[in-house]
Structures are given as structure tokens and as C-alpha cells.
Amino acid sequence: MTDTSSAPAPSEEVYGEHVFSHLRPDEAERLEALAHALDENTFQRLGRLPLREDWHCLEIGAGLGTTARWLAARCPRGRVVATDIDTRLFPDLDGRNGWEAREHDVTRDEFPTGSFDLIHARWVFSHLRSRDADLARVARWLKPGGWLVVEDLAQFPLESSPNPLYRKVSLAMCAAVQARIGTDCTWARDLPRVLAAAGLTAVGMEASASSVGPGPMGRFWRLSAEQLRSDLQDLFRITPAELDRFLTQVSGGELTDLCLGTVAAWGRAPAQPVVA
Ligand SMILES: C[S@@+](CC[C@H](N)C(=O)[O-])C[C@H]1O[C@@H](n2cnc3c(N)ncnc32)[C@H](O)[C@@H]1O
């Protein structure tokens, strides 16, 4: 684990307020790279569910809306609602294949109990300070028998990296987002317990990770590090030379190593609505 003893006391800053703001000129490129890196695994996972054409689906923290697009193509007689705290990077109405866009803060805003057959979120809840309580509220939005699928980031592939500079800077990035916006890059490993505590049944999990390098994950990790540059240098004593070397490593062709992983966990609402 990274030594986070030099990190400042947690701030009240939230995701997107400064770090990862959708107003930044490079944020759409960063989220596009993330979607390219993760979509295939997400679509395979969701494709293993008994999806029906008339399902009502909710995609939380949809980013650019790539998963909402995929769901809308599979549920043409149902309804797909995509939310985000900031919907500015959603495609306009013409660019959406029928899915609804909703500005919605999952830490505060509600949907009626029993609204959805499927709720999915990817790389959202780890960023929220009230993540366990938020997931418990979200579980109540499931119809009886509905599915909650949560995919979230996980730092364990970075912890075991055999490449010292890559490991050091990558774990400092995890510590930096924790210090700035409260992100917990270890939380997803515990998702089965959180889903079971929310009253869900048939809980399962799996994990995946892709490599940095010339592909989309390398681009995502480089753009993330560039946003965190001053925190890495000022708070975690990463030197400019180390950072420059790291940026070349992660987006060039010289390093093949796993980036942040994704833990996917799922559970089903019982036959009666979840009221926990
Ligand atoms: C790392 S991005 C992931 C985007 C998308 N889910 C994906 O995997 O491609 C996190 C997303 O969660 C959104 N988000 C952050 N806090 C949120 C909140 N409180 N309520 C809803 N969305 C939120 C962000 O605006 C951003 O679009």
C-alpha cells in the first residue's frame, strides 16, 4: 500500500467539482478512453442476465452514455434512464437511441421504490463518501426480482505491480483522489457484503483488469495522472522527472502492466420489494 501519511485531512470536495470536472477540455477524452477500455466486459456481463425487451433499466453515473446506448438497443419495448450529476457529456437527443437523460445526484435524489428491472453503475460508487448507504437506497428502486449490477474500480492489480515507479505513482494517484474527493480504491472488493446488507440475494462477483500501454486504458491513466499532477507533486512527493517518466511508460509501448481493475458484483431483489 502507498504511504498516505502525508495526505491532508479529507476535504469536502466531491467528484467533478474540480478534479474530473466535465467542464475540463480533456474530460470527454478521458471518459471515452475509459469506456473503450471497459465496455466489452460490461456488455458481456450484462448480456449474461436474462435481459428482456420490455425491461426498465437505470444506468447511474452514465458518463458518456455508452452503456445506456447498449441497454436501449436490447430493451426497445422497455425504458432506459441514464443519470449523471452532470449530463453535459451525454449525446444530444438525436445521438441517443431512445434512452432518457436525467440530471440526478445518486447521493441525494430519489426514484420511486420498485421502478427498475435492472440497475447498473460503473466506476461511480467508489467515488462517493456515502457509498454504502447510497447503494442501500438504490436497491429499493429495484422491482421484485430485479438485478443490481455494480462495477467499480479496484487498486489491487496496482499493489502487486513488479514495476516500482509505475506502482509508486499509480498508488499515489489512488491516494490523491482519496485525499481530494474521498474515493476509496479498495472498497469494491467488499461489494458482496454491501449488496447482501442491502437485502439482495444471489450475490456474485468477478474481476477483470486491462493493461496500460498504447491502448485506451493507458490513455485513461495518463489523462487521470495529468489532472492530478499538482497533488502528486505537492502532497505525495512525486518529482516532475518521475511523473514525466511515468506518463511515457503508461501511454507508450514500453510498459505492459495491469491498471486499476474492475470488480463486478451483482445481486437480485427478493420477490418482495427491498425495504431494508
Ligand atoms: C469515472 S466516471 C464513469 C462514467 C461511466 N459510468 C463509465 O464507466 O464509462 C464517473 C461518473 O459518475 C458521475 N457521478 C459522480 N458523482 C455522481 C453522483 N453523486 N450522482 C450521479 N453521478 C455521479 C460522474 O459525473 C461521472 O460521469
The ligand as an ORCA input file, in Angstrom:
! r2SCAN-3c Opt
* xyz 0 1
  C     -15.380      7.545    -13.666
  S     -16.830      8.226    -14.394
  C     -17.590      6.739    -15.067
  C     -18.547      7.026    -16.192
  C     -19.272      5.800    -16.741
  N     -20.047      5.156    -15.704
  C     -18.308      4.820    -17.336
  O     -17.930      3.857    -16.667
  O     -17.933      4.999    -18.510
  C     -17.887      8.567    -13.004
  C     -19.209      9.188    -13.406
  O     -20.052      9.271    -12.245
  C     -20.675     10.542    -12.231
  N     -21.011     10.902    -10.840
  C     -20.162     11.285     -9.864
  N     -20.836     11.557     -8.730
  C     -22.147     11.322     -9.004
  C     -23.339     11.426     -8.242
  N     -23.309     11.827     -6.957
  N     -24.522     11.121     -8.823
  C     -24.549     10.715    -10.128
  N     -23.447     10.598    -10.909
  C     -22.256     10.900    -10.350
  C     -19.631     11.464    -12.829
  O     -20.168     12.702    -13.259
  C     -19.073     10.599    -13.954
  O     -19.800     10.751    -15.145
*
